[in-house]
Amino acid sequence: MNESPQHYVLGSDVAELARLDHQAAAIAQPTQMVLRAAGIAPGMRVLDLGTGLGHVALMLAEMVGPSGSVVAIDQSAAAIEVAAERAAAAGASNVRFAEADVTTWRDDVAFDAVVGRLVLFHMADPVAVVRHHLAGLEAAGLMVAVDFDVGASRVDPPTPLATRALGWVMAAFTHAGAHPSIGPHLGQILREAGVGHVTSFGIQGYLASHDPTAALMLAGVVRSLHDTIVAAGIAEPAEIGIDTLEQRLAEEAHEANAVLLPPTVACAWGRRL
C-alpha cells in the first residue's frame, strides 16, 4: 500500500532542511522568473502554499513590497519556526507564517494571488487543492503553480551510478504516492480546477561535471529517500552506499565529463474566472 502523499516523504530532519536550502538556491532564479512573468507585483496580498523554510515567502515579500503582504502556510512546525526566524532576521515585516494544512486552510480575506512551489507534487488530489484555493482568490486573482518534472532528469552521457540513482528517486516518490512527473501536467491541473487563461512552460538547468552541486543534489535526495527506497525493495543499502554516494557520483561524472540535467522546473499560472 502506498503511503499517503499528504505525508512529506522526504522528512524534516536537519539534513533534509539543509538539502532544502541547497535546492531552493538552485531553483531561485527560475522561480523568480516565473513569479514575475505570472504577474506578481507590488501591493499584492499573496498566499504561499507549503512554504517550508520560507524561501518563496521571502521572495514574494520582496516582490510585493511594503504595500503588499504575504501569508505563508506549511504543515511542518519545525520548518515554520525556521522560516519565521529567518523572516524576522531579514526584517520582512510584511510576511506572516502559520502551521496549517494546505488542503483545508482558508483565510477570511481573499488573496490577489496564490502561489504553490513543490507542493502539488505531494498532494493526493492536486486538482482539489487548486480548486479549494481558487475559491479564496479575488475576482481575476492569480493562481501560480511551480513544480518539478523529475522524469526529465538525466545524465548526458549516461553514467551507470547516476542513472540508477535517478531511477531510485523516481521509484521511491511513486511508491510513496507522490507525483514525480507532475510538472508537465500543471496546466491541465489548473484548467481542470477551473483556472482560466492558463500559461505553462518549463525551465531546464544543466550541471557540468566540475559543478559539485550535481552530486550533492542527487545524493541528498537519495539520502532523504533512503528508508523509503530500502523499505520498498527498490535497492539494498549496500547497493546505495549512502555514506560514499556523493563522492562516487562526483568521480563518475568527472571521468565521463558528464552533465546532469536536474528536474525541470515546470510552471503554470492563470486567473480566477
C-alpha positions in Angstrom: 0.0 0.0 0.0 1.3 3.5 -0.9 1.9 6.0 1.9 -0.4 9.0 1.9 1.1 11.7 -0.3 -0.1 14.2 2.3 2.8 12.9 4.3 6.0 14.7 3.2 8.1 11.6 2.4 11.4 13.4 2.5 11.1 14.2 6.2 12.1 17.3 8.2 15.3 16.4 10.0 18.4 18.7 10.0 19.9 17.0 6.9 16.6 17.4 4.9 16.3 21.1 5.9 19.9 21.7 4.7 19.0 19.9 1.4 16.0 22.1 1.0 18.3 25.2 1.4 20.6 23.9 -1.4 17.6 23.0 -3.6 16.0 26.4 -3.1 19.2 28.2 -4.0 19.4 26.1 -7.2 15.9 27.0 -8.4 15.7 30.5 -7.0 16.3 32.2 -10.4 13.8 30.2 -12.4 11.2 30.7 -9.6 11.7 34.4 -9.6 11.4 34.5 -13.4 8.1 32.6 -13.2 6.6 34.8 -10.5 7.4 38.0 -12.4 6.1 36.5 -15.7 2.9 35.4 -14.0 2.3 38.9 -12.7 3.3 39.1 -9.0 3.6 42.8 -8.4 3.9 45.4 -5.6 0.9 45.9 -3.4 -0.5 42.3 -3.8 -1.7 40.2 -1.0 -0.3 36.7 -1.7 -0.7 33.2 -0.1 2.3 30.9 -0.2 1.3 27.2 0.0 3.7 24.7 1.5 6.3 27.4 2.3 8.7 25.0 4.0 11.7 27.2 5.2 10.1 30.3 3.7 12.3 30.7 0.6 9.3 31.6 -1.7 7.6 33.6 1.0 10.6 35.9 1.4 10.9 36.2 -2.4 7.3 37.2 -2.6 7.6 39.6 0.3 10.3 41.5 -1.5 8.3 41.4 -4.8 5.0 42.8 -3.3 6.9 45.4 -1.2 5.8 47.2 1.9 2.4 48.0 0.4 1.7 44.3 -0.1 1.7 41.2 2.3 2.3 37.5 2.3 0.7 34.7 4.3 2.8 31.5 4.2 1.5 28.1 5.5 3.0 24.7 6.0 2.2 21.6 7.9 5.7 21.3 9.5 6.0 23.2 12.7 9.8 22.8 12.6 10.1 24.4 9.1 7.7 27.2 10.0 9.8 28.1 13.1 12.9 28.3 11.0 11.1 30.4 8.3 9.7 32.8 10.8 13.1 33.3 12.4 14.7 34.0 9.0 12.0 36.5 8.1 12.5 38.3 11.3 16.2 38.4 10.8 15.7 39.7 7.3 13.4 42.5 8.5 10.5 41.1 6.4 7.6 42.6 8.4 5.1 42.0 5.6 5.0 38.2 5.9 3.4 36.0 8.5 3.6 32.2 8.9 1.1 29.7 10.0 1.2 26.0 10.7 -1.7 24.7 8.6 -2.9 22.0 6.1 -2.8 23.3 2.6 -5.8 21.1 1.7 -8.2 22.7 4.1 -6.9 26.1 5.3 -8.8 29.2 4.3 -8.4 32.8 5.3 -11.3 35.2 6.0 -9.8 37.8 3.5 -9.4 37.0 -0.2 -6.0 37.0 -1.8 -4.8 38.7 -5.0 -2.6 35.6 -5.8 -1.9 32.1 -4.5 1.5 30.5 -5.1 2.5 26.9 -4.6 6.0 25.7 -5.3 6.8 22.0 -4.9 3.5 21.4 -3.1 1.2 19.8 -5.6 3.9 17.1 -6.1 2.9 15.7 -2.7 -0.9 16.1 -2.8 -3.2 13.1 -3.2 -5.6 15.3 -5.3 -3.8 18.3 -6.8 -6.9 19.5 -8.6 -8.9 19.6 -5.4 -6.1 21.7 -3.7 -6.1 24.2 -6.5 -9.9 24.4 -6.6 -10.0 25.0 -2.9 -7.6 27.9 -3.0 -9.1 29.3 -6.2 -12.2 30.0 -4.2 -10.1 32.1 -1.9 -8.9 34.4 -4.6 -10.3 37.8 -5.5 -12.1 38.1 -8.9 -9.5 37.6 -11.6 -7.0 36.7 -8.9 -3.8 34.9 -9.9 -3.0 31.2 -9.3 0.6 30.1 -9.8 2.0 26.5 -9.6 5.7 25.7 -9.7 6.8 22.1 -9.5 9.3 19.6 -10.7 9.3 17.2 -13.6 11.7 14.6 -12.1 11.2 12.4 -15.1 13.0 14.9 -17.3 16.2 14.5 -15.2 19.0 12.5 -16.8 22.8 12.4 -17.2 24.5 13.0 -20.6 26.3 10.9 -21.5 24.5 8.3 -19.3 26.6 7.0 -16.4 25.7 3.8 -14.5 25.5 5.1 -10.9 23.7 8.4 -11.6 21.2 6.6 -13.9 20.5 4.1 -11.1 20.2 6.8 -8.5 17.7 8.7 -10.6 15.7 5.5 -11.0 15.7 5.0 -7.2 14.4 8.6 -6.7 11.5 8.2 -9.3 10.5 4.8 -7.9 10.6 6.0 -4.3 8.5 9.0 -4.9 6.0 7.0 -6.9 5.9 4.3 -4.2 5.1 7.0 -1.6 2.2 8.2 -3.6 3.8 11.5 -4.8 3.8 12.7 -8.4 7.4 13.0 -9.6 6.4 13.9 -13.1 3.6 16.3 -12.2 5.4 19.3 -13.9 4.1 18.8 -17.5 0.6 18.4 -16.1 0.4 21.6 -14.2 -1.5 23.4 -16.9 -4.0 20.6 -17.1 -4.5 20.6 -13.4 -5.2 24.3 -13.2 -7.7 24.1 -16.1 -9.5 21.2 -14.5 -9.7 23.1 -11.3 -11.4 26.0 -13.1 -8.5 28.3 -13.6 -8.7 30.4 -16.8 -6.2 31.9 -19.3 -3.6 29.3 -18.3 0.1 29.6 -19.4 2.6 26.7 -18.8 6.2 26.0 -19.6 9.4 24.5 -18.1 12.9 25.7 -17.4 15.8 23.2 -17.6 19.1 23.5 -15.9 22.5 22.0 -16.7 25.1 21.0 -14.2 28.5 20.2 -15.6 30.8 17.5 -14.1 33.0 20.2 -12.4 30.0 21.6 -10.6 29.8 19.9 -7.1 26.1 20.8 -6.9 25.2 17.9 -9.2 26.5 15.1 -7.0 25.4 17.0 -3.8 21.8 17.4 -5.0 21.3 13.9 -6.3 22.9 12.2 -3.3 20.9 14.5 -1.0 17.6 13.4 -2.4 18.6 9.7 -2.2 19.7 10.2 1.4 16.3 11.7 2.3 14.5 8.9 0.5 16.9 6.2 1.7 14.5 4.5 4.1 11.7 4.5 1.5 14.0 3.1 -1.2 15.0 0.2 1.1 11.6 -0.5 2.6 10.1 -0.7 -0.9 12.7 -3.1 -2.1 13.9 -0.6 -4.8 17.6 -1.0 -3.8 19.6 -2.5 -0.9 21.6 -0.4 1.5 24.9 -1.9 0.2 24.0 -1.0 -3.4 23.1 2.6 -2.4 26.2 3.1 -0.2 24.8 6.3 1.1 27.9 7.3 3.0 30.0 7.4 -0.2 27.3 8.1 -2.8 28.1 11.7 -3.3 31.8 11.1 -3.8 31.2 8.2 -6.2 28.7 10.3 -8.2 31.2 13.1 -8.5 34.0 10.8 -9.5 31.8 9.1 -12.1 30.7 12.4 -13.6 34.3 13.7 -13.8 35.5 10.6 -15.5 32.7 10.7 -18.1 32.8 14.5 -18.4 29.0 14.2 -17.9 26.3 16.8 -17.5 23.4 16.3 -15.0 20.1 17.7 -16.2 18.3 18.2 -12.8 14.5 18.0 -12.7 12.9 20.6 -14.9 11.3 23.5 -13.1 7.8 23.5 -14.6 5.2 26.2 -14.0 1.6 27.1 -14.8 -0.4 30.1 -14.0 -3.8 31.6 -14.8 -6.7 33.6 -13.3 -9.9 33.0 -11.5 -12.7 33.5 -14.0 
